[in-house]
Each structure stands twice: as C-alpha cells, then as structure tokens.
C-alpha cells in the first residue's frame, strides 16, 4: 500500500518556474452591493429649461409689471430716458441688466421692482442726492424711427456715426462727459450750466451740416441742473428724470432748459452766444409730463 506524499514532497515534485494560482476571495460588501439605479425626477437641465420658459412668459411679466405700479417709487424705473425711472437708465439698473439681461423677463421686472423701492427709500431720507450740482443734458433725434425704417440699417448707422461726430466733441471740449448713448440720443453731464448751454449751441450748429439720403436730422435737447447721485459711472435721481422730461418738451428740435438751469447761468453767457429764452407753455392737447414736480418751469432757448 503506497503512502500519500506529504505537502513538502508535493511541493518538491512541482515543476520549477511555475507559481501556484492565487485566489482572492470576495468580501461581503462586494457580494451585497446593490446595483446603481438611475436617478428619478427631472434632471437639472430640464429644471433650468422650465425656469427659463417661465421667466419669458408674457402673462407673468405683465402681472409683475402691473404689481410694480403699487410699489413706492417710480414704476417707470427701467425707462431708457430715466435713471430713476432705461435705460437707462439706469445707474443701478444697468448692474441688474448684466445679471438678468435687458430683454423683458420676470426676473428683470422683479429686480427693477426692488431697485424702485430702494431708490424711493433713498429719496425719502434725503440720500438720493449727490454732494454737488451738475447740469444734465439729454438729446433725441426727431422722427428718427420712421426715417430709419425706410432708410435701412446701413444708412441708419451712417447717420448715427455722423451725428455722434457732430455733437459729442462739443460736449467733451466744454468739460462735459457722455454718460451713455441711447440709440439716436445721448445723456451727458456738465460741471456747470454755462458749459452745458455752450455745448448745446455748438452741437446744434454742427448738426446743420449732417445729412444722409436726404434726411437732415433735427435734434431736441433738454438741460436741467440738480444734484443726482453718481453710481458706477452712471447717475441716479429725480433730477435725471426731470432732465429727460425737459427734453421731451422740445417738440420738433428745440433746446429746452429748466428754471434751475436758467438760474445757474451766468447772465453774460446767453448774451455772448446771441441767444435768449422764452417760457414754455404746454399745448392744451399735449400730454402732461410725468415724473416731474408740478411747479416745474421750462424755457426754450432761441436765437435773437
């Protein structure tokens, strides 16, 4: 009867150079692990798309915009002609535009509503005004929109370039600063009323030499002196709104100024320029100016 070889003998009988097979046992955690299941519910991309769609809904935007009429402050906040009310103005509104964009949306209306209330609170406690008086200028081309629709993009851009070359150098040369361009108009500020009036007269003179495709632009201007608050290179306050509304009173190409600007003028300035002023009287059929004091007096600048 043969004997079974011992483990040592078996090891000695294996062929040299061949290593024994190594088996790694599975751990309980490997055996009991549950399979990964797909996540339920909407994916982040789908939620983002739904929120974006709701943000652009016209009915929702309209509801929020309507609600803003019951908030403190000017519900026209966001109007490009008014920083306190497009765009423009838009001192802090410009910062909001960088976040939510300047196209109609629910988020934008909510943001403007918050800024509207914020400014109303500043004005109420007397912090909406700046430390010194400046003169604000607004300009606007008469009948520009109807002409540009017929003239086309190329002619429109050419006209805007020529207008800018005509009116902006006189502003800068007289110590003014162009705050922003708003399509066919600009907003500028000056350290004094005299500089603003001299710039307005020079700009209008330069504009007489501009013509594109038979269209000779007429520009209305508005000047108002007050103490708005500067925020981030823009200006915020009731005085900015007043300047914009004074410009609106310019009709078919007149230069208008508030009584505050007229009072701030050196008496010799108008005489040197060969101009005088006449009180502005609103037509019976004209709509009243909104967002301005009831006792606001406006004057029209006229060559003598």
Secondary structure by P-SEA (a helix, b strand, c coil): ccccccaaaaaaacccccccbbbbbbcccccccccccccccccaaaaaaaaaaaaacaaaaaaaaaaacccccccccccccccccccccccaaaaaaaaccccccaaaaaaaaaaaaaaaaaaaaccccccbbbbbbbbbbcaaaaaaaaacaaaaaaaaaaaaaccaaaaaaacccccccccccbbbbbccaaaaaaaaaaaaaaaccccccccbbbbbbbbbbbbbbbcccccccaaaaaaaaaaaacccbbbbbcaaaaaacccccccccccbbbbbbccccccccccccccbbbbbbbcc
